[in-house]
């Protein structure tokens, strides 16, 4: 049962999101993600500028003037938000945690897809599949997804991205768009991700906090792994220690980019200390241009 407080938060987030999802943004989404195909609409008289390949020669011969076939896109899509809800998602040294950023990002995607009459579903995972909302339409369903993302507390700490990807591959029977929203602090999932990308359109959304990329000079610091509870001490007054920390983070980022590029999967990085709307809009524009 979702509390009234969570429902109120979901409604506030919906209002905030609605302002972000303007008509232009929704149009970018529609152009970036096409429907499953086209279906015949009607036959009408040829007009200057029509593609001559669409001329119906049988009707044209009977009518004595050119007629063309028109088609409409079979628009309805299924969008699945595959969300990493492991303990590391609750980390955040900026204005918000990765979990809060994920909820806002998914709210924008869900409401944008809903505006286009697409079905939206959500699966939240840790080392197990913790919550699953089957793809459906409507504002009420979107609010339910947002509420689940806001109220979620993991029952397990660790991440099993491989299990989540395998489960989605089994569940989704028709081709869908799958947004994998995670910090990708896991290993051994690459083959499952590759198989999923062969059957569905996959977008990897990497969620990062700035302190996972660099660390300031604040003396001796104890860092605890949210998932393993391991604690390490770092002397941040040492420039070499700070440089090594940043170097390893940059190397991991490059490896992630290289891995996704090799599999033909688009990567969209979002950060807790920066607004994600502009990167998301640029991402949609780039996809639109490629298509």
Phi and psi in degrees as GROMACS dihedral restraints (atoms count N, CA, C in turn):
[ dihedral_restraints ]
;  ai    aj    ak    al  type     phi  dphi    fc
    3     4     5     6     1   -87.2    20    10
    4     5     6     7     1   131.6    20    10
    6     7     8     9     1   -70.7    20    10
    7     8     9    10     1   161.1    20    10
    9    10    11    12     1   -62.6    20    10
   10    11    12    13     1   -34.1    20    10
   12    13    14    15     1   -63.6    20    10
   13    14    15    16     1   -44.2    20    10
   15    16    17    18     1   -65.2    20    10
   16    17    18    19     1   -41.5    20    10
   18    19    20    21     1   -62.0    20    10
   19    20    21    22     1   -38.2    20    10
   21    22    23    24     1   -67.0    20    10
   22    23    24    25     1   -41.0    20    10
   24    25    26    27     1   -60.7    20    10
   25    26    27    28     1   -41.5    20    10
   27    28    29    30     1   -62.6    20    10
   28    29    30    31     1   -41.2    20    10
   30    31    32    33     1   -66.8    20    10
   31    32    33    34     1   -39.7    20    10
   33    34    35    36     1   -64.1    20    10
   34    35    36    37     1   -40.9    20    10
   36    37    38    39     1   -66.7    20    10
   37    38    39    40     1   -35.1    20    10
   39    40    41    42     1   -63.5    20    10
   40    41    42    43     1   -43.4    20    10
   42    43    44    45     1   -63.3    20    10
   43    44    45    46     1   -44.1    20    10
   45    46    47    48     1   -60.4    20    10
   46    47    48    49     1   -43.6    20    10
   48    49    50    51     1   -67.6    20    10
   49    50    51    52     1   -39.4    20    10
   51    52    53    54     1   -58.9    20    10
   52    53    54    55     1   -35.3    20    10
   54    55    56    57     1   -66.7    20    10
   55    56    57    58     1   -34.2    20    10
   57    58    59    60     1   -75.7    20    10
   58    59    60    61     1   -34.9    20    10
   60    61    62    63     1   -87.5    20    10
   61    62    63    64     1    76.4    20    10
   63    64    65    66     1   -83.4    20    10
   64    65    66    67     1   178.1    20    10
   66    67    68    69     1   -63.5    20    10
   67    68    69    70     1   -37.3    20    10
   69    70    71    72     1   -64.5    20    10
   70    71    72    73     1   -42.3    20    10
   72    73    74    75     1   -63.7    20    10
   73    74    75    76     1   -43.2    20    10
   75    76    77    78     1   -62.6    20    10
   76    77    78    79     1   -36.7    20    10
   78    79    80    81     1   -65.5    20    10
   79    80    81    82     1   -37.3    20    10
   81    82    83    84     1   -63.8    20    10
   82    83    84    85     1   -41.5    20    10
   84    85    86    87     1   -61.3    20    10
   85    86    87    88     1   -46.3    20    10
   87    88    89    90     1   -61.6    20    10
   88    89    90    91     1   -38.9    20    10
   90    91    92    93     1   -74.9    20    10
   91    92    93    94     1   -31.3    20    10
   93    94    95    96     1   -75.0    20    10
   94    95    96    97     1   -30.2    20    10
   96    97    98    99     1  -123.4    20    10
   97    98    99   100     1   105.6    20    10
   99   100   101   102     1   -84.4    20    10
  100   101   102   103     1   163.2    20    10
  102   103   104   105     1   -74.0    20    10
  103   104   105   106     1  -177.6    20    10
  105   106   107   108     1   -74.7    20    10
  106   107   108   109     1   -18.9    20    10
  108   109   110   111     1   171.3    20    10
  109   110   111   112     1  -159.7    20    10
  111   112   113   114     1  -128.6    20    10
  112   113   114   115     1   156.2    20    10
  114   115   116   117     1  -134.4    20    10
  115   116   117   118     1   153.0    20    10
  117   118   119   120     1   -64.6    20    10
  118   119   120   121     1   137.0    20    10
  120   121   122   123     1  -109.8    20    10
  121   122   123   124     1   -59.1    20    10
  123   124   125   126     1  -165.6    20    10
  124   125   126   127     1   173.8    20    10
  126   127   128   129     1  -114.4    20    10
  127   128   129   130     1   131.7    20    10
  129   130   131   132     1  -139.5    20    10
  130   131   132   133     1   169.0    20    10
  132   133   134   135     1   -64.7    20    10
  133   134   135   136     1   145.5    20    10
  135   136   137   138     1   -62.3    20    10
  136   137   138   139     1   138.2    20    10
  138   139   140   141     1  -123.6    20    10
  139   140   141   142     1   146.5    20    10
  141   142   143   144     1   -52.9    20    10
  142   143   144   145     1   131.9    20    10
  144   145   146   147     1   101.8    20    10
  145   146   147   148     1   -15.8    20    10
  147   148   149   150     1   -66.4    20    10
  148   149   150   151     1   147.1    20    10
  150   151   152   153     1   -70.3    20    10
  151   152   153   154     1   122.7    20    10
  153   154   155   156     1   -64.9    20    10
  154   155   156   157     1   -17.9    20    10
  156   157   158   159     1   -69.9    20    10
  157   158   159   160     1   -14.6    20    10
  159   160   161   162     1   -92.9    20    10
  160   161   162   163     1     2.1    20    10
  162   163   164   165     1   -65.1    20    10
  163   164   165   166     1   131.8    20    10
  165   166   167   168     1   -92.0    20    10
  166   167   168   169     1   104.3    20    10
  168   169   170   171     1   -71.3    20    10
  169   170   171   172     1   -28.9    20    10
  171   172   173   174     1   -65.7    20    10
  172   173   174   175     1   -49.1    20    10
  174   175   176   177     1   -65.5    20    10
  175   176   177   178     1   -40.8    20    10
  177   178   179   180     1   -59.1    20    10
  178   179   180   181     1   -42.8    20    10
  180   181   182   183     1   -65.5    20    10
  181   182   183   184     1   -39.2    20    10
  183   184   185   186     1   -72.0    20    10
  184   185   186   187     1   -37.7    20    10
  186   187   188   189     1   -85.2    20    10
  187   188   189   190     1   -20.6    20    10
  189   190   191   192     1    79.9    20    10
  190   191   192   193     1     6.6    20    10
  192   193   194   195     1  -148.6    20    10
  193   194   195   196     1   154.2    20    10
  195   196   197   198     1   -69.2    20    10
  196   197   198   199     1   136.1    20    10
  198   199   200   201     1  -126.7    20    10
  199   200   201   202     1   148.2    20    10
  201   202   203   204     1  -123.6    20    10
  202   203   204   205     1   153.8    20    10
  204   205   206   207     1   -87.4    20    10
  205   206   207   208     1   137.3    20    10
  207   208   209   210     1  -114.8    20    10
  208   209   210   211     1   149.5    20    10
  210   211   212   213     1  -130.8    20    10
  211   212   213   214     1   155.5    20    10
  213   214   215   216     1  -123.1    20    10
  214   215   216   217     1   150.0    20    10
  216   217   218   219     1   -74.1    20    10
  217   218   219   220     1   134.3    20    10
  219   220   221   222     1   -77.4    20    10
  220   221   222   223     1    92.6    20    10
  222   223   224   225     1   -77.8    20    10
  223   224   225   226     1   -37.6    20    10
  225   226   227   228     1   -53.8    20    10
  226   227   228   229     1   122.8    20    10
  228   229   230   231     1  -116.3    20    10
  229   230   231   232     1   161.6    20    10
  231   232   233   234     1  -112.9    20    10
  232   233   234   235     1   124.5    20    10
  234   235   236   237     1  -114.3    20    10
  235   236   237   238     1   127.6    20    10
  237   238   239   240     1  -118.1    20    10
  238   239   240   241     1   127.2    20    10
  240   241   242   243     1   -95.5    20    10
  241   242   243   244     1   108.4    20    10
  243   244   245   246     1   -97.6    20    10
  244   245   246   247     1   104.5    20    10
  246   247   248   249     1  -110.8    20    10
  247   248   249   250     1   126.8    20    10
  249   250   251   252     1   -77.0    20    10
  250   251   252   253     1   113.3    20    10
  252   253   254   255     1  -112.9    20    10
  253   254   255   256     1    22.4    20    10
  255   256   257   258     1   -68.3    20    10
  256   257   258   259     1   171.8    20    10
  258   259   260   261     1   -58.7    20    10
  259   260   261   262     1   -31.8    20    10
  261   262   263   264     1   -65.6    20    10
  262   263   264   265     1   -19.7    20    10
  264   265   266   267     1   -71.1    20    10
  265   266   267   268     1   -14.6    20    10
  267   268   269   270     1   -92.8    20    10
  268   269   270   271     1     7.7    20    10
  270   271   272   273     1   -81.3    20    10
  271   272   273   274     1   145.7    20    10
  273   274   275   276     1   178.9    20    10
  274   275   276   277     1   124.1    20    10
  276   277   278   279     1  -107.2    20    10
  277   278   279   280     1    -2.1    20    10
  279   280   281   282     1   -97.0    20    10
  280   281   282   283     1  -147.2    20    10
  282   283   284   285     1   -73.0    20    10
  283   284   285   286     1   -21.1    20    10
  285   286   287   288     1  -146.9    20    10
  286   287   288   289     1   161.5    20    10
  288   289   290   291     1   -83.8    20    10
  289   290   291   292     1   169.2    20    10
  291   292   293   294     1   -64.2    20    10
  292   293   294   295     1   -33.0    20    10
  294   295   296   297     1   -65.6    20    10
  295   296   297   298     1   -41.1    20    10
  297   298   299   300     1   -66.4    20    10
  298   299   300   301     1   -41.6    20    10
  300   301   302   303     1   -62.5    20    10
  301   302   303   304     1   -42.3    20    10
  303   304   305   306     1   -60.7    20    10
  304   305   306   307     1   -43.3    20    10
  306   307   308   309     1   -61.4    20    10
  307   308   309   310     1   -43.1    20    10
  309   310   311   312     1   -66.0    20    10
  310   311   312   313     1   -44.4    20    10
  312   313   314   315     1   -61.8    20    10
  313   314   315   316     1   -47.0    20    10
  315   316   317   318     1   -66.1    20    10
  316   317   318   319     1   -32.7    20    10
  318   319   320   321     1   -63.1    20    10
  319   320   321   322     1   -42.9    20    10
  321   322   323   324     1   -62.5    20    10
  322   323   324   325     1   -46.1    20    10
  324   325   326   327     1   -63.4    20    10
  325   326   327   328     1   -46.0    20    10
  327   328   329   330     1   -62.6    20    10
  328   329   330   331     1   -45.5    20    10
  330   331   332   333     1   -71.8    20    10
  331   332   333   334     1   -33.9    20    10
  333   334   335   336     1   -65.8    20    10
  334   335   336   337     1   -45.9    20    10
  336   337   338   339     1   -63.3    20    10
  337   338   339   340     1   -40.5    20    10
  339   340   341   342     1   -63.1    20    10
  340   341   342   343     1   -36.8    20    10
  342   343   344   345     1   -63.2    20    10
  343   344   345   346     1   -29.1    20    10
  345   346   347   348     1   -90.7    20    10
  346   347   348   349     1    11.4    20    10
  348   349   350   351     1    65.5    20    10
  349   350   351   352     1    26.5    20    10
  351   352   353   354     1   -86.8    20    10
  352   353   354   355     1   153.7    20    10
  354   355   356   357     1   -82.6    20    10
  355   356   357   358     1   141.5    20    10
  357   358   359   360     1  -128.8    20    10
  358   359   360   361     1   133.5    20    10
  360   361   362   363     1  -129.3    20    10
  361   362   363   364     1   170.4    20    10
  363   364   365   366     1  -147.9    20    10
  364   365   366   367     1   134.4    20    10
  366   367   368   369     1  -126.6    20    10
  367   368   369   370     1   126.1    20    10
  369   370   371   372     1  -109.0    20    10
  370   371   372   373     1   132.0    20    10
  372   373   374   375     1  -134.6    20    10
  373   374   375   376     1   156.0    20    10
  375   376   377   378     1  -126.7    20    10
  376   377   378   379     1  -114.6    20    10
  378   379   380   381     1   -88.2    20    10
  379   380   381   382     1    -5.9    20    10
  381   382   383   384     1  -129.2    20    10
  382   383   384   385     1   168.8    20    10
  384   385   386   387     1   -82.4    20    10
  385   386   387   388     1   114.3    20    10
  387   388   389   390     1   -96.7    20    10
  388   389   390   391     1   -39.6    20    10
  390   391   392   393     1  -145.8    20    10
  391   392   393   394     1   144.3    20    10
  393   394   395   396     1  -144.2    20    10
  394   395   396   397     1   124.2    20    10
  396   397   398   399     1  -113.5    20    10
  397   398   399   400     1   116.9    20    10
  399   400   401   402     1   -63.6    20    10
  400   401   402   403     1   147.1    20    10
  402   403   404   405     1   -57.8    20    10
  403   404   405   406     1   132.5    20    10
  405   406   407   408     1  -155.1    20    10
  406   407   408   409     1   175.6    20    10
  408   409   410   411     1  -108.1    20    10
  409   410   411   412     1   168.1    20    10
  411   412   413   414     1   102.8    20    10
  412   413   414   415     1   153.1    20    10
  414   415   416   417     1   -62.4    20    10
  415   416   417   418     1   -41.3    20    10
  417   418   419   420     1   -60.4    20    10
  418   419   420   421     1   -40.6    20    10
  420   421   422   423     1   -66.1    20    10
  421   422   423   424     1   -40.8    20    10
  423   424   425   426     1   -61.6    20    10
  424   425   426   427     1   -41.8    20    10
  426   427   428   429     1   -63.0    20    10
  427   428   429   430     1   -36.1    20    10
  429   430   431   432     1   -64.5    20    10
  430   431   432   433     1   -42.4    20    10
  432   433   434   435     1   -61.8    20    10
  433   434   435   436     1   -47.1    20    10
  435   436   437   438     1   -61.8    20    10
  436   437   438   439     1   -42.2    20    10
  438   439   440   441     1   -62.2    20    10
  439   440   441   442     1   -41.6    20    10
  441   442   443   444     1   -63.3    20    10
  442   443   444   445     1   -41.2    20    10
  444   445   446   447     1   -66.3    20    10
  445   446   447   448     1   -34.7    20    10
  447   448   449   450     1   -76.4    20    10
  448   449   450   451     1   -35.2    20    10
  450   451   452   453     1   -91.9    20    10
  451   452   453   454     1   -10.2    20    10
  453   454   455   456     1   -62.9    20    10
  454   455   456   457     1   133.5    20    10
  456   457   458   459     1  -129.3    20    10
  457   458   459   460     1   124.6    20    10
  459   460   461   462     1   -67.1    20    10
  460   461   462   463     1   139.2    20    10
  462   463   464   465     1   -85.1    20    10
  463   464   465   466     1   -20.7    20    10
  465   466   467   468     1  -129.6    20    10
  466   467   468   469     1   150.9    20    10
  468   469   470   471     1   -86.5    20    10
  469   470   471   472     1   -40.0    20    10
  471   472   473   474     1   -79.6    20    10
  472   473   474   475     1   173.9    20    10
  474   475   476   477     1  -112.2    20    10
  475   476   477   478     1   136.8    20    10
  477   478   479   480     1  -133.1    20    10
  478   479   480   481     1    77.8    20    10
  480   481   482   483     1   -65.0    20    10
  481   482   483   484     1   -33.2    20    10
  483   484   485   486     1   -59.3    20    10
  484   485   486   487     1   -45.6    20    10
  486   487   488   489     1   -61.4    20    10
  487   488   489   490     1   -43.5    20    10
  489   490   491   492     1   -62.1    20    10
  490   491   492   493     1   -43.7    20    10
  492   493   494   495     1   -66.4    20    10
  493   494   495   496     1   -41.8    20    10
  495   496   497   498     1   -63.6    20    10
  496   497   498   499     1   -39.3    20    10
  498   499   500   501     1   -65.0    20    10
  499   500   501   502     1   -44.2    20    10
  501   502   503   504     1   -62.1    20    10
  502   503   504   505     1   -41.8    20    10
  504   505   506   507     1   -59.3    20    10
  505   506   507   508     1   -37.5    20    10
  507   508   509   510     1   -74.4    20    10
  508   509   510   511     1   -37.8    20    10
  510   511   512   513     1   -75.1    20    10
  511   512   513   514     1   -45.0    20    10
  513   514   515   516     1   -79.5    20    10
  514   515   516   517     1   112.8    20    10
  516   517   518   519     1   -88.6    20    10
  517   518   519   520     1   -36.6    20    10
  519   520   521   522     1  -102.0    20    10
  520   521   522   523     1   155.4    20    10
  522   523   524   525     1   -59.1    20    10
  523   524   525   526     1   135.2    20    10
  525   526   527   528     1  -139.9    20    10
  526   527   528   529     1   171.2    20    10
  528   529   530   531     1  -101.8    20    10
  529   530   531   532     1   121.4    20    10
  531   532   533   534     1  -114.6    20    10
  532   533   534   535     1   117.0    20    10
  534   535   536   537     1   -95.3    20    10
  535   536   537   538     1   113.0    20    10
  537   538   539   540     1   -93.1    20    10
  538   539   540   541     1   105.3    20    10
  540   541   542   543     1  -104.4    20    10
  541   542   543   544     1   108.0    20    10
  543   544   545   546     1  -159.7    20    10
  544   545   546   547     1   163.3    20    10
  546   547   548   549     1   -87.6    20    10
  547   548   549   550     1    -6.1    20    10
  549   550   551   552     1    56.6    20    10
  550   551   552   553     1    32.9    20    10
  552   553   554   555     1   -86.0    20    10
  553   554   555   556     1    66.1    20    10
  555   556   557   558     1  -155.5    20    10
  556   557   558   559     1   173.5    20    10
  558   559   560   561     1  -145.2    20    10
  559   560   561   562     1   166.7    20    10
  561   562   563   564     1    78.7    20    10
  562   563   564   565     1    15.7    20    10
  564   565   566   567     1  -106.3    20    10
  565   566   567   568     1    -3.5    20    10
  567   568   569   570     1   -61.3    20    10
  568   569   570   571     1   -43.0    20    10
  570   571   572   573     1   -65.3    20    10
  571   572   573   574     1   -41.0    20    10
  573   574   575   576     1   -65.7    20    10
  574   575   576   577     1   -37.0    20    10
  576   577   578   579     1   -67.1    20    10
  577   578   579   580     1   -39.4    20    10
  579   580   581   582     1   -63.1    20    10
  580   581   582   583     1   -42.8    20    10
  582   583   584   585     1   -64.4    20    10
  583   584   585   586     1   -43.3    20    10
  585   586   587   588     1   -60.5    20    10
  586   587   588   589     1   -41.3    20    10
  588   589   590   591     1   -69.5    20    10
  589   590   591   592     1   -21.7    20    10
  591   592   593   594     1   -75.7    20    10
  592   593   594   595     1   -24.3    20    10
  594   595   596   597     1  -103.9    20    10
  595   596   597   598     1   -22.7    20    10
  597   598   599   600     1  -137.6    20    10
  598   599   600   601     1   168.1    20    10
  600   601   602   603     1   -88.4    20    10
  601   602   603   604     1   116.9    20    10
  603   604   605   606     1  -113.8    20    10
  604   605   606   607     1   134.5    20    10
  606   607   608   609     1  -122.9    20    10
  607   608   609   610     1   124.1    20    10
  609   610   611   612     1   -92.3    20    10
  610   611   612   613     1   122.5    20    10
  612   613   614   615     1  -111.5    20    10
  613   614   615   616     1   105.1    20    10
  615   616   617   618     1   -88.7    20    10
  616   617   618   619     1   126.1    20    10
  618   619   620   621     1  -105.8    20    10
  619   620   621   622     1   122.3    20    10
  621   622   623   624     1  -134.6    20    10
  622   623   624   625     1   142.3    20    10
  624   625   626   627     1   -99.0    20    10
  625   626   627   628     1   147.9    20    10
  627   628   629   630     1   -61.6    20    10
  628   629   630   631     1   -27.6    20    10
  630   631   632   633     1   -76.5    20    10
  631   632   633   634     1    -7.8    20    10
  633   634   635   636     1   -86.0    20    10
  634   635   636   637     1    -9.3    20    10
  636   637   638   639     1  -107.5    20    10
  637   638   639   640     1   -31.0    20    10
  639   640   641   642     1  -156.0    20    10
  640   641   642   643     1   161.7    20    10
  642   643   644   645     1  -136.7    20    10
  643   644   645   646     1   135.6    20    10
  645   646   647   648     1   -79.6    20    10
  646   647   648   649     1   171.1    20    10
  648   649   650   651     1   -81.4    20    10
  649   650   651   652     1    96.9    20    10
  651   652   653   654     1  -132.0    20    10
  652   653   654   655     1    24.1    20    10
  654   655   656   657     1    81.1    20    10
  655   656   657   658     1  -152.3    20    10
  657   658   659   660     1   -73.0    20    10
  658   659   660   661     1   129.0    20    10
  660   661   662   663     1  -132.3    20    10
  661   662   663   664     1   135.8    20    10
  663   664   665   666     1   -96.8    20    10
  664   665   666   667     1   125.7    20    10
  666   667   668   669     1  -111.7    20    10
  667   668   669   670     1   130.4    20    10
  669   670   671   672     1  -116.0    20    10
  670   671   672   673     1   130.7    20    10
  672   673   674   675     1   -73.8    20    10
  673   674   675   676     1   121.1    20    10
  675   676   677   678     1   -63.1    20    10
  676   677   678   679     1   -26.9    20    10
  678   679   680   681     1   -95.2    20    10
  679   680   681   682     1   -32.3    20    10
  681   682   683   684     1  -107.3    20    10
  682   683   684   685     1   -11.7    20    10
  684   685   686   687     1    67.5    20    10
  685   686   687   688     1     8.2    20    10
  687   688   689   690     1   -66.7    20    10
  688   689   690   691     1   138.1    20    10
  690   691   692   693     1  -118.0    20    10
  691   692   693   694     1   130.7    20    10
  693   694   695   696     1  -126.7    20    10
  694   695   696   697     1   150.2    20    10
  696   697   698   699     1  -108.8    20    10
  697   698   699   700     1   130.2    20    10
  699   700   701   702     1  -122.7    20    10
  700   701   702   703     1   134.3    20    10
  702   703   704   705     1   -90.3    20    10
  703   704   705   706     1    94.6    20    10
  705   706   707   708     1   -73.4    20    10
  706   707   708   709     1    -9.4    20    10
  708   709   710   711     1   -72.9    20    10
  709   710   711   712     1   -13.9    20    10
  711   712   713   714     1   -84.5    20    10
  712   713   714   715     1   117.6    20    10
  714   715   716   717     1   -62.5    20    10
  715   716   717   718     1   -37.5    20    10
  717   718   719   720     1   -64.4    20    10
  718   719   720   721     1   -36.4    20    10
  720   721   722   723     1   -67.7    20    10
  721   722   723   724     1   -41.7    20    10
  723   724   725   726     1   -65.9    20    10
  724   725   726   727     1   -41.1    20    10
  726   727   728   729     1   -65.1    20    10
  727   728   729   730     1   -40.4    20    10
  729   730   731   732     1   -64.5    20    10
  730   731   732   733     1   -41.3    20    10
  732   733   734   735     1   -58.5    20    10
  733   734   735   736     1   -48.8    20    10
  735   736   737   738     1   -67.2    20    10
  736   737   738   739     1   -37.3    20    10
  738   739   740   741     1   -64.3    20    10
  739   740   741   742     1   -43.7    20    10
  741   742   743   744     1   -65.9    20    10
  742   743   744   745     1   -37.6    20    10
  744   745   746   747     1   -65.3    20    10
  745   746   747   748     1   -42.6    20    10
  747   748   749   750     1   -65.9    20    10
  748   749   750   751     1   -38.3    20    10
  750   751   752   753     1   -64.1    20    10
  751   752   753   754     1   -43.0    20    10
  753   754   755   756     1   -62.4    20    10
  754   755   756   757     1   -40.0    20    10
  756   757   758   759     1   -62.6    20    10
  757   758   759   760     1   -43.5    20    10
  759   760   761   762     1   -64.2    20    10
  760   761   762   763     1   -41.9    20    10
  762   763   764   765     1   -63.3    20    10
  763   764   765   766     1   -38.8    20    10
  765   766   767   768     1   -64.5    20    10
  766   767   768   769     1   -45.8    20    10
  768   769   770   771     1   -60.9    20    10
  769   770   771   772     1   -43.9    20    10
  771   772   773   774     1   -64.6    20    10
  772   773   774   775     1   -41.6    20    10
  774   775   776   777     1   -63.1    20    10
  775   776   777   778     1   -46.2    20    10
  777   778   779   780     1   -68.3    20    10
  778   779   780   781     1   -39.1    20    10
  780   781   782   783     1   -62.9    20    10
  781   782   783   784     1   -39.4    20    10
  783   784   785   786     1   -62.7    20    10
  784   785   786   787     1   -34.4    20    10
  786   787   788   789     1   -87.1    20    10
  787   788   789   790     1    -2.4    20    10
  789   790   791   792     1    73.4    20    10
  790   791   792   793     1    29.1    20    10
  792   793   794   795     1  -105.5    20    10
  793   794   795   796     1   130.0    20    10
  795   796   797   798     1   -70.6    20    10
  796   797   798   799     1   140.5    20    10
  798   799   800   801     1  -116.9    20    10
  799   800   801   802     1   127.4    20    10
  801   802   803   804     1  -120.4    20    10
  802   803   804   805     1   105.4    20    10
  804   805   806   807     1   -83.8    20    10
  805   806   807   808     1   134.7    20    10
  807   808   809   810     1  -128.4    20    10
  808   809   810   811     1   151.5    20    10
  810   811   812   813     1  -131.3    20    10
  811   812   813   814     1   145.9    20    10
  813   814   815   816     1   -66.6    20    10
  814   815   816   817     1   -23.4    20    10
  816   817   818   819     1  -100.4    20    10
  817   818   819   820     1     7.4    20    10
  819   820   821   822     1  -136.2    20    10
  820   821   822   823     1   143.1    20    10
  822   823   824   825     1   -61.4    20    10
  823   824   825   826     1   142.8    20    10
  825   826   827   828     1   -99.5    20    10
  826   827   828   829     1    -8.8    20    10
  828   829   830   831     1   -62.4    20    10
  829   830   831   832     1   -44.3    20    10
  831   832   833   834     1   -66.0    20    10
  832   833   834   835     1   -48.3    20    10
  834   835   836   837     1   -58.7    20    10
  835   836   837   838     1   -36.9    20    10
  837   838   839   840     1   -66.5    20    10
  838   839   840   841     1   -42.3    20    10
  840   841   842   843     1   -63.0    20    10
  841   842   843   844     1   -42.3    20    10
  843   844   845   846     1   -64.4    20    10
  844   845   846   847     1   -38.8    20    10
  846   847   848   849     1   -60.9    20    10
  847   848   849   850     1   -45.6    20    10
  849   850   851   852     1   -65.7    20    10
  850   851   852   853     1   -38.7    20    10
  852   853   854   855     1   -63.3    20    10
  853   854   855   856     1   -42.3    20    10
  855   856   857   858     1   -64.8    20    10
  856   857   858   859     1   -40.7    20    10
  858   859   860   861     1   -64.1    20    10
  859   860   861   862     1   -40.5    20    10
  861   862   863   864     1   -61.2    20    10
  862   863   864   865     1   -43.3    20    10
  864   865   866   867     1   -65.5    20    10
  865   866   867   868     1   -39.6    20    10
  867   868   869   870     1   -64.8    20    10
  868   869   870   871     1   -28.7    20    10
